[in-house]
Amino acid sequence: MRRFLALIAISVAVVTLSGLGVWQVQRLIWKTALIETVTTRVHAAPQPLVHGPAGWPAFTAERDEYRRVTLRGHFRHDKETQVYALTDLGAGYWVMTPLETPDGTVMVNRGYVPTDKRDPATRTAGQVSGEVQVTGLVRLSQDKGWLFSQPNDPARDQWFLRDVAQIARARQVAVPNWFIDAEATPVPGGLPQGGLTVVRFTNNHLVYAITWFSLAGGLAGVSLWLSRRGQRKENN
């Protein structure tokens, strides 16, 4: 009886582990396709962003995130927001600035400034006036951070997430719920520094799948051994 119950338990475990392995294979296929799609978008020629306000809010991660676009407009430096960032260049801030275009206003992450250059008064040369052209990647609003990241505190003007809707409310501007990560372009004074978008996806699903299938195979072997052992005892 004990052997019978053990075989049932092992069979359930084998099915469960095999199911997890299949799920990881499905995740592997999905992640591989995602990486290929994003890589294609990032390296594609930029397309003019001409949808207009009526079409902008419909942007989705599946169809639009990391799409390379270009647009022209005027920066609203008086509405700038600095969002704390840890980058390859060290700690500093992302400079989030509304860009007024003929089709509407869009939030742009102009790039990185070090902590001692957070105040726009310390980098006045980079506060360009007149019409500019911005080329960059579409990014969806960041309303969730990492495990230990802090929430935004608009009352204290302390920002840790590129939460476009929250920033827009604080700065009293109407923008869609996404932003443009600007590419590196010459800027008077060198700041903000664009082109620091990190496009990196972990893809460990093959390892996970092999692990689950290996465990399932090992338990299946144990089940077979128990079955044969029981048969030998019965024959004896």
ChimeraX commands (.cxc) that place a marker at each C-alpha (Angstrom):
marker #1 position 0.00,0.00,0.00 radius 0.5
marker #1 position 2.82,2.37,0.87 radius 0.5
marker #1 position 4.49,1.66,-2.44 radius 0.5
marker #1 position 1.23,2.33,-4.26 radius 0.5
marker #1 position 0.75,5.68,-2.52 radius 0.5
marker #1 position 4.37,6.58,-3.19 radius 0.5
marker #1 position 3.91,5.81,-6.88 radius 0.5
marker #1 position 0.81,8.03,-7.02 radius 0.5
marker #1 position 2.66,10.89,-5.31 radius 0.5
marker #1 position 5.63,10.51,-7.63 radius 0.5
marker #1 position 3.36,10.39,-10.69 radius 0.5
marker #1 position 1.67,13.62,-9.63 radius 0.5
marker #1 position 5.07,15.24,-9.10 radius 0.5
marker #1 position 6.30,14.06,-12.51 radius 0.5
marker #1 position 3.23,15.52,-14.22 radius 0.5
marker #1 position 3.60,18.79,-12.32 radius 0.5
marker #1 position 7.30,19.12,-13.05 radius 0.5
marker #1 position 6.74,18.25,-16.71 radius 0.5
marker #1 position 4.04,20.92,-16.87 radius 0.5
marker #1 position 6.48,23.47,-15.44 radius 0.5
marker #1 position 9.02,22.43,-18.06 radius 0.5
marker #1 position 6.49,22.90,-20.86 radius 0.5
marker #1 position 5.55,26.29,-19.42 radius 0.5
marker #1 position 9.20,27.36,-19.43 radius 0.5
marker #1 position 9.54,26.24,-23.05 radius 0.5
marker #1 position 6.55,28.42,-23.90 radius 0.5
marker #1 position 8.14,31.31,-21.99 radius 0.5
marker #1 position 11.39,30.71,-23.88 radius 0.5
marker #1 position 9.58,30.97,-27.23 radius 0.5
marker #1 position 7.82,34.15,-26.09 radius 0.5
marker #1 position 11.00,35.77,-24.70 radius 0.5
marker #1 position 13.03,34.91,-27.79 radius 0.5
marker #1 position 10.38,36.49,-30.03 radius 0.5
marker #1 position 10.24,39.56,-27.76 radius 0.5
marker #1 position 14.02,40.04,-27.90 radius 0.5
marker #1 position 14.00,39.73,-31.69 radius 0.5
marker #1 position 11.14,42.23,-31.98 radius 0.5
marker #1 position 12.74,44.79,-29.69 radius 0.5
marker #1 position 16.13,44.41,-31.37 radius 0.5
marker #1 position 14.51,45.07,-34.75 radius 0.5
marker #1 position 12.68,48.15,-33.43 radius 0.5
marker #1 position 15.74,49.64,-31.74 radius 0.5
marker #1 position 17.85,49.40,-34.90 radius 0.5
marker #1 position 15.14,50.44,-37.36 radius 0.5
marker #1 position 15.10,53.80,-39.09 radius 0.5
marker #1 position 13.14,56.32,-36.99 radius 0.5
marker #1 position 9.57,56.96,-38.09 radius 0.5
marker #1 position 7.85,60.34,-37.71 radius 0.5
marker #1 position 5.48,60.41,-34.75 radius 0.5
marker #1 position 2.42,61.77,-36.51 radius 0.5
marker #1 position -0.54,59.98,-34.92 radius 0.5
marker #1 position -1.68,63.07,-33.06 radius 0.5
marker #1 position -3.29,63.20,-29.61 radius 0.5
marker #1 position -6.23,61.00,-30.64 radius 0.5
marker #1 position -3.95,58.08,-31.45 radius 0.5
marker #1 position -1.19,58.54,-28.88 radius 0.5
marker #1 position -3.03,57.16,-25.81 radius 0.5
marker #1 position -3.60,53.85,-27.64 radius 0.5
marker #1 position 0.09,52.94,-27.56 radius 0.5
marker #1 position 0.74,49.45,-26.17 radius 0.5
marker #1 position 3.88,47.66,-25.04 radius 0.5
marker #1 position 3.37,44.85,-27.54 radius 0.5
marker #1 position 3.04,47.13,-30.53 radius 0.5
marker #1 position 4.94,50.29,-29.65 radius 0.5
marker #1 position 7.46,50.05,-26.80 radius 0.5
marker #1 position 11.06,50.60,-27.96 radius 0.5
marker #1 position 9.78,51.76,-31.34 radius 0.5
marker #1 position 12.20,54.32,-32.75 radius 0.5
marker #1 position 10.50,57.60,-33.60 radius 0.5
marker #1 position 11.34,61.20,-34.42 radius 0.5
marker #1 position 9.44,64.44,-33.82 radius 0.5
marker #1 position 9.99,68.17,-33.69 radius 0.5
marker #1 position 8.88,70.74,-31.14 radius 0.5
marker #1 position 9.82,73.14,-28.38 radius 0.5
marker #1 position 10.89,72.07,-24.88 radius 0.5
marker #1 position 8.98,73.41,-21.90 radius 0.5
marker #1 position 11.98,73.77,-19.58 radius 0.5
marker #1 position 9.79,75.45,-16.97 radius 0.5
marker #1 position 7.99,72.10,-16.56 radius 0.5
marker #1 position 11.16,69.99,-16.22 radius 0.5
marker #1 position 11.26,67.13,-13.69 radius 0.5
marker #1 position 14.39,65.37,-12.47 radius 0.5
marker #1 position 13.94,61.65,-11.71 radius 0.5
marker #1 position 16.63,59.92,-9.65 radius 0.5
marker #1 position 18.55,57.33,-11.66 radius 0.5
marker #1 position 21.37,54.82,-11.34 radius 0.5
marker #1 position 23.08,54.57,-14.71 radius 0.5
marker #1 position 26.28,53.28,-16.28 radius 0.5
marker #1 position 27.64,56.78,-15.66 radius 0.5
marker #1 position 26.78,56.65,-11.97 radius 0.5
marker #1 position 24.04,58.15,-9.83 radius 0.5
marker #1 position 22.21,61.15,-11.14 radius 0.5
marker #1 position 18.90,62.21,-12.63 radius 0.5
marker #1 position 16.85,61.72,-15.76 radius 0.5
marker #1 position 15.67,65.06,-17.11 radius 0.5
marker #1 position 12.00,64.67,-18.04 radius 0.5
marker #1 position 10.78,67.61,-20.11 radius 0.5
marker #1 position 7.51,68.16,-22.02 radius 0.5
marker #1 position 7.99,68.77,-25.73 radius 0.5
marker #1 position 5.30,70.84,-27.44 radius 0.5
marker #1 position 4.74,69.67,-31.00 radius 0.5
marker #1 position 2.23,70.77,-33.63 radius 0.5
marker #1 position 0.23,67.60,-32.84 radius 0.5
marker #1 position 0.32,67.86,-29.05 radius 0.5
marker #1 position 2.66,67.68,-26.07 radius 0.5
marker #1 position 4.85,64.64,-25.38 radius 0.5
marker #1 position 7.05,63.86,-22.37 radius 0.5
marker #1 position 10.72,63.38,-23.29 radius 0.5
marker #1 position 13.48,61.89,-21.20 radius 0.5
marker #1 position 16.26,64.15,-22.47 radius 0.5
marker #1 position 18.88,62.07,-20.69 radius 0.5
marker #1 position 21.19,61.94,-17.70 radius 0.5
marker #1 position 22.73,64.64,-15.54 radius 0.5
marker #1 position 24.99,63.98,-12.51 radius 0.5
marker #1 position 23.74,64.78,-9.03 radius 0.5
marker #1 position 25.58,68.11,-8.87 radius 0.5
marker #1 position 23.83,69.21,-12.07 radius 0.5
marker #1 position 20.28,68.53,-11.00 radius 0.5
marker #1 position 19.44,72.24,-10.80 radius 0.5
marker #1 position 18.81,73.57,-14.33 radius 0.5
marker #1 position 20.66,76.75,-13.29 radius 0.5
marker #1 position 23.91,74.75,-13.26 radius 0.5
marker #1 position 23.49,73.70,-16.93 radius 0.5
marker #1 position 21.85,76.65,-18.60 radius 0.5
marker #1 position 23.65,76.01,-21.89 radius 0.5
marker #1 position 21.74,72.76,-22.27 radius 0.5
marker #1 position 18.34,74.40,-21.84 radius 0.5
marker #1 position 18.04,74.90,-25.59 radius 0.5
marker #1 position 15.39,77.23,-26.97 radius 0.5
marker #1 position 13.68,77.18,-30.32 radius 0.5
marker #1 position 12.54,74.21,-32.34 radius 0.5
marker #1 position 14.47,70.99,-31.85 radius 0.5
marker #1 position 14.30,67.53,-33.37 radius 0.5
marker #1 position 14.11,64.60,-30.97 radius 0.5
marker #1 position 14.80,61.03,-31.99 radius 0.5
marker #1 position 14.39,58.26,-29.49 radius 0.5
marker #1 position 12.56,55.18,-28.27 radius 0.5
marker #1 position 8.96,54.99,-27.13 radius 0.5
marker #1 position 8.77,53.91,-23.48 radius 0.5
marker #1 position 5.64,53.27,-21.44 radius 0.5
marker #1 position 5.10,55.03,-18.15 radius 0.5
marker #1 position 7.02,53.55,-15.22 radius 0.5
marker #1 position 4.48,53.31,-12.42 radius 0.5
marker #1 position 6.25,50.40,-10.70 radius 0.5
marker #1 position 9.86,50.22,-9.63 radius 0.5
marker #1 position 12.25,47.60,-8.36 radius 0.5
marker #1 position 11.74,45.81,-5.07 radius 0.5
marker #1 position 13.51,48.42,-2.95 radius 0.5
marker #1 position 12.78,51.52,-5.02 radius 0.5
marker #1 position 11.05,54.44,-3.34 radius 0.5
marker #1 position 7.71,55.86,-4.43 radius 0.5
marker #1 position 7.52,59.34,-5.87 radius 0.5
marker #1 position 6.84,62.20,-3.47 radius 0.5
marker #1 position 5.39,65.01,-5.60 radius 0.5
marker #1 position 4.81,67.24,-2.56 radius 0.5
marker #1 position 8.56,67.32,-1.93 radius 0.5
marker #1 position 9.43,67.27,-5.63 radius 0.5
marker #1 position 11.28,63.96,-5.15 radius 0.5
marker #1 position 11.00,61.56,-8.05 radius 0.5
marker #1 position 12.22,57.97,-8.34 radius 0.5
marker #1 position 9.91,56.58,-11.03 radius 0.5
marker #1 position 9.26,57.89,-14.52 radius 0.5
marker #1 position 5.53,57.83,-13.84 radius 0.5
marker #1 position 4.32,60.08,-16.65 radius 0.5
marker #1 position 0.78,60.52,-15.37 radius 0.5
marker #1 position 1.98,61.52,-11.90 radius 0.5
marker #1 position 4.59,63.92,-13.27 radius 0.5
marker #1 position 2.04,65.44,-15.65 radius 0.5
marker #1 position -0.36,66.11,-12.78 radius 0.5
marker #1 position 2.37,67.75,-10.73 radius 0.5
marker #1 position 3.54,69.92,-13.63 radius 0.5
marker #1 position 0.01,70.58,-14.91 radius 0.5
marker #1 position 0.61,69.41,-18.47 radius 0.5
marker #1 position -1.49,67.16,-20.67 radius 0.5
marker #1 position 0.59,64.35,-22.16 radius 0.5
marker #1 position -0.07,60.72,-23.14 radius 0.5
marker #1 position 0.96,58.00,-20.70 radius 0.5
marker #1 position 4.30,57.24,-22.32 radius 0.5
marker #1 position 7.52,59.09,-23.02 radius 0.5
marker #1 position 10.39,59.24,-25.47 radius 0.5
marker #1 position 13.87,58.14,-24.37 radius 0.5
marker #1 position 16.00,60.55,-26.37 radius 0.5
marker #1 position 19.04,59.29,-28.25 radius 0.5
marker #1 position 22.48,60.81,-27.81 radius 0.5
marker #1 position 22.72,64.09,-29.72 radius 0.5
marker #1 position 25.05,67.08,-29.39 radius 0.5
marker #1 position 23.79,69.38,-26.62 radius 0.5
marker #1 position 25.38,72.71,-25.65 radius 0.5
marker #1 position 27.36,72.08,-22.49 radius 0.5
marker #1 position 27.04,68.31,-22.97 radius 0.5
marker #1 position 24.06,67.87,-20.64 radius 0.5
marker #1 position 21.60,66.21,-20.47 radius 0.5
marker #1 position 23.27,63.15,-21.99 radius 0.5
marker #1 position 20.87,60.99,-23.96 radius 0.5
marker #1 position 21.29,57.56,-25.46 radius 0.5
marker #1 position 21.50,55.66,-22.18 radius 0.5
marker #1 position 18.44,53.46,-22.66 radius 0.5
marker #1 position 19.21,49.97,-21.36 radius 0.5
marker #1 position 17.71,47.31,-23.60 radius 0.5
marker #1 position 18.49,44.10,-21.79 radius 0.5
marker #1 position 16.28,41.08,-21.16 radius 0.5
marker #1 position 17.16,38.10,-18.98 radius 0.5
marker #1 position 16.44,34.82,-20.73 radius 0.5
marker #1 position 17.02,31.85,-18.43 radius 0.5
marker #1 position 13.96,29.90,-19.50 radius 0.5
marker #1 position 15.96,27.17,-21.26 radius 0.5
marker #1 position 17.91,26.49,-18.06 radius 0.5
marker #1 position 14.68,26.40,-16.05 radius 0.5
marker #1 position 13.06,24.06,-18.58 radius 0.5
marker #1 position 16.00,21.66,-18.48 radius 0.5
marker #1 position 15.91,21.72,-14.67 radius 0.5
marker #1 position 12.20,20.89,-14.47 radius 0.5
marker #1 position 12.42,18.16,-17.11 radius 0.5
marker #1 position 15.49,16.69,-15.42 radius 0.5
marker #1 position 13.68,16.51,-12.09 radius 0.5
marker #1 position 10.66,14.96,-13.77 radius 0.5
marker #1 position 12.89,12.40,-15.50 radius 0.5
marker #1 position 14.65,11.57,-12.24 radius 0.5
marker #1 position 11.38,11.00,-10.43 radius 0.5
marker #1 position 10.08,8.93,-13.34 radius 0.5
marker #1 position 13.18,6.76,-12.95 radius 0.5
marker #1 position 12.49,6.37,-9.25 radius 0.5
marker #1 position 8.90,5.41,-10.04 radius 0.5
marker #1 position 10.07,2.77,-12.52 radius 0.5
marker #1 position 12.55,1.39,-10.01 radius 0.5
marker #1 position 9.87,1.13,-7.31 radius 0.5
marker #1 position 7.51,-0.62,-9.72 radius 0.5
marker #1 position 10.08,-3.21,-10.75 radius 0.5
marker #1 position 11.16,-3.72,-7.18 radius 0.5
marker #1 position 7.58,-4.38,-6.16 radius 0.5
marker #1 position 7.12,-6.85,-9.00 radius 0.5
marker #1 position 10.26,-8.77,-8.00 radius 0.5
marker #1 position 9.00,-9.01,-4.42 radius 0.5
marker #1 position 5.64,-10.30,-5.59 radius 0.5
marker #1 position 7.30,-12.88,-7.88 radius 0.5
marker #1 position 9.46,-14.06,-5.00 radius 0.5
marker link #1:1,2 radius 0.2
marker link #1:2,3 radius 0.2
marker link #1:3,4 radius 0.2
marker link #1:4,5 radius 0.2
marker link #1:5,6 radius 0.2
marker link #1:6,7 radius 0.2
marker link #1:7,8 radius 0.2
marker link #1:8,9 radius 0.2
marker link #1:9,10 radius 0.2
marker link #1:10,11 radius 0.2
marker link #1:11,12 radius 0.2
marker link #1:12,13 radius 0.2
marker link #1:13,14 radius 0.2
marker link #1:14,15 radius 0.2
marker link #1:15,16 radius 0.2
marker link #1:16,17 radius 0.2
marker link #1:17,18 radius 0.2
marker link #1:18,19 radius 0.2
marker link #1:19,20 radius 0.2
marker link #1:20,21 radius 0.2
marker link #1:21,22 radius 0.2
marker link #1:22,23 radius 0.2
marker link #1:23,24 radius 0.2
marker link #1:24,25 radius 0.2
marker link #1:25,26 radius 0.2
marker link #1:26,27 radius 0.2
marker link #1:27,28 radius 0.2
marker link #1:28,29 radius 0.2
marker link #1:29,30 radius 0.2
marker link #1:30,31 radius 0.2
marker link #1:31,32 radius 0.2
marker link #1:32,33 radius 0.2
marker link #1:33,34 radius 0.2
marker link #1:34,35 radius 0.2
marker link #1:35,36 radius 0.2
marker link #1:36,37 radius 0.2
marker link #1:37,38 radius 0.2
marker link #1:38,39 radius 0.2
marker link #1:39,40 radius 0.2
marker link #1:40,41 radius 0.2
marker link #1:41,42 radius 0.2
marker link #1:42,43 radius 0.2
marker link #1:43,44 radius 0.2
marker link #1:44,45 radius 0.2
marker link #1:45,46 radius 0.2
marker link #1:46,47 radius 0.2
marker link #1:47,48 radius 0.2
marker link #1:48,49 radius 0.2
marker link #1:49,50 radius 0.2
marker link #1:50,51 radius 0.2
marker link #1:51,52 radius 0.2
marker link #1:52,53 radius 0.2
marker link #1:53,54 radius 0.2
marker link #1:54,55 radius 0.2
marker link #1:55,56 radius 0.2
marker link #1:56,57 radius 0.2
marker link #1:57,58 radius 0.2
marker link #1:58,59 radius 0.2
marker link #1:59,60 radius 0.2
marker link #1:60,61 radius 0.2
marker link #1:61,62 radius 0.2
marker link #1:62,63 radius 0.2
marker link #1:63,64 radius 0.2
marker link #1:64,65 radius 0.2
marker link #1:65,66 radius 0.2
marker link #1:66,67 radius 0.2
marker link #1:67,68 radius 0.2
marker link #1:68,69 radius 0.2
marker link #1:69,70 radius 0.2
marker link #1:70,71 radius 0.2
marker link #1:71,72 radius 0.2
marker link #1:72,73 radius 0.2
marker link #1:73,74 radius 0.2
marker link #1:74,75 radius 0.2
marker link #1:75,76 radius 0.2
marker link #1:76,77 radius 0.2
marker link #1:77,78 radius 0.2
marker link #1:78,79 radius 0.2
marker link #1:79,80 radius 0.2
marker link #1:80,81 radius 0.2
marker link #1:81,82 radius 0.2
marker link #1:82,83 radius 0.2
marker link #1:83,84 radius 0.2
marker link #1:84,85 radius 0.2
marker link #1:85,86 radius 0.2
marker link #1:86,87 radius 0.2
marker link #1:87,88 radius 0.2
marker link #1:88,89 radius 0.2
marker link #1:89,90 radius 0.2
marker link #1:90,91 radius 0.2
marker link #1:91,92 radius 0.2
marker link #1:92,93 radius 0.2
marker link #1:93,94 radius 0.2
marker link #1:94,95 radius 0.2
marker link #1:95,96 radius 0.2
marker link #1:96,97 radius 0.2
marker link #1:97,98 radius 0.2
marker link #1:98,99 radius 0.2
marker link #1:99,100 radius 0.2
marker link #1:100,101 radius 0.2
marker link #1:101,102 radius 0.2
marker link #1:102,103 radius 0.2
marker link #1:103,104 radius 0.2
marker link #1:104,105 radius 0.2
marker link #1:105,106 radius 0.2
marker link #1:106,107 radius 0.2
marker link #1:107,108 radius 0.2
marker link #1:108,109 radius 0.2
marker link #1:109,110 radius 0.2
marker link #1:110,111 radius 0.2
marker link #1:111,112 radius 0.2
marker link #1:112,113 radius 0.2
marker link #1:113,114 radius 0.2
marker link #1:114,115 radius 0.2
marker link #1:115,116 radius 0.2
marker link #1:116,117 radius 0.2
marker link #1:117,118 radius 0.2
marker link #1:118,119 radius 0.2
marker link #1:119,120 radius 0.2
marker link #1:120,121 radius 0.2
marker link #1:121,122 radius 0.2
marker link #1:122,123 radius 0.2
marker link #1:123,124 radius 0.2
marker link #1:124,125 radius 0.2
marker link #1:125,126 radius 0.2
marker link #1:126,127 radius 0.2
marker link #1:127,128 radius 0.2
marker link #1:128,129 radius 0.2
marker link #1:129,130 radius 0.2
marker link #1:130,131 radius 0.2
marker link #1:131,132 radius 0.2
marker link #1:132,133 radius 0.2
marker link #1:133,134 radius 0.2
marker link #1:134,135 radius 0.2
marker link #1:135,136 radius 0.2
marker link #1:136,137 radius 0.2
marker link #1:137,138 radius 0.2
marker link #1:138,139 radius 0.2
marker link #1:139,140 radius 0.2
marker link #1:140,141 radius 0.2
marker link #1:141,142 radius 0.2
marker link #1:142,143 radius 0.2
marker link #1:143,144 radius 0.2
marker link #1:144,145 radius 0.2
marker link #1:145,146 radius 0.2
marker link #1:146,147 radius 0.2
marker link #1:147,148 radius 0.2
marker link #1:148,149 radius 0.2
marker link #1:149,150 radius 0.2
marker link #1:150,151 radius 0.2
marker link #1:151,152 radius 0.2
marker link #1:152,153 radius 0.2
marker link #1:153,154 radius 0.2
marker link #1:154,155 radius 0.2
marker link #1:155,156 radius 0.2
marker link #1:156,157 radius 0.2
marker link #1:157,158 radius 0.2
marker link #1:158,159 radius 0.2
marker link #1:159,160 radius 0.2
marker link #1:160,161 radius 0.2
marker link #1:161,162 radius 0.2
marker link #1:162,163 radius 0.2
marker link #1:163,164 radius 0.2
marker link #1:164,165 radius 0.2
marker link #1:165,166 radius 0.2
marker link #1:166,167 radius 0.2
marker link #1:167,168 radius 0.2
marker link #1:168,169 radius 0.2
marker link #1:169,170 radius 0.2
marker link #1:170,171 radius 0.2
marker link #1:171,172 radius 0.2
marker link #1:172,173 radius 0.2
marker link #1:173,174 radius 0.2
marker link #1:174,175 radius 0.2
marker link #1:175,176 radius 0.2
marker link #1:176,177 radius 0.2
marker link #1:177,178 radius 0.2
marker link #1:178,179 radius 0.2
marker link #1:179,180 radius 0.2
marker link #1:180,181 radius 0.2
marker link #1:181,182 radius 0.2
marker link #1:182,183 radius 0.2
marker link #1:183,184 radius 0.2
marker link #1:184,185 radius 0.2
marker link #1:185,186 radius 0.2
marker link #1:186,187 radius 0.2
marker link #1:187,188 radius 0.2
marker link #1:188,189 radius 0.2
marker link #1:189,190 radius 0.2
marker link #1:190,191 radius 0.2
marker link #1:191,192 radius 0.2
marker link #1:192,193 radius 0.2
marker link #1:193,194 radius 0.2
marker link #1:194,195 radius 0.2
marker link #1:195,196 radius 0.2
marker link #1:196,197 radius 0.2
marker link #1:197,198 radius 0.2
marker link #1:198,199 radius 0.2
marker link #1:199,200 radius 0.2
marker link #1:200,201 radius 0.2
marker link #1:201,202 radius 0.2
marker link #1:202,203 radius 0.2
marker link #1:203,204 radius 0.2
marker link #1:204,205 radius 0.2
marker link #1:205,206 radius 0.2
marker link #1:206,207 radius 0.2
marker link #1:207,208 radius 0.2
marker link #1:208,209 radius 0.2
marker link #1:209,210 radius 0.2
marker link #1:210,211 radius 0.2
marker link #1:211,212 radius 0.2
marker link #1:212,213 radius 0.2
marker link #1:213,214 radius 0.2
marker link #1:214,215 radius 0.2
marker link #1:215,216 radius 0.2
marker link #1:216,217 radius 0.2
marker link #1:217,218 radius 0.2
marker link #1:218,219 radius 0.2
marker link #1:219,220 radius 0.2
marker link #1:220,221 radius 0.2
marker link #1:221,222 radius 0.2
marker link #1:222,223 radius 0.2
marker link #1:223,224 radius 0.2
marker link #1:224,225 radius 0.2
marker link #1:225,226 radius 0.2
marker link #1:226,227 radius 0.2
marker link #1:227,228 radius 0.2
marker link #1:228,229 radius 0.2
marker link #1:229,230 radius 0.2
marker link #1:230,231 radius 0.2
marker link #1:231,232 radius 0.2
marker link #1:232,233 radius 0.2
marker link #1:233,234 radius 0.2
marker link #1:234,235 radius 0.2
marker link #1:235,236 radius 0.2
view
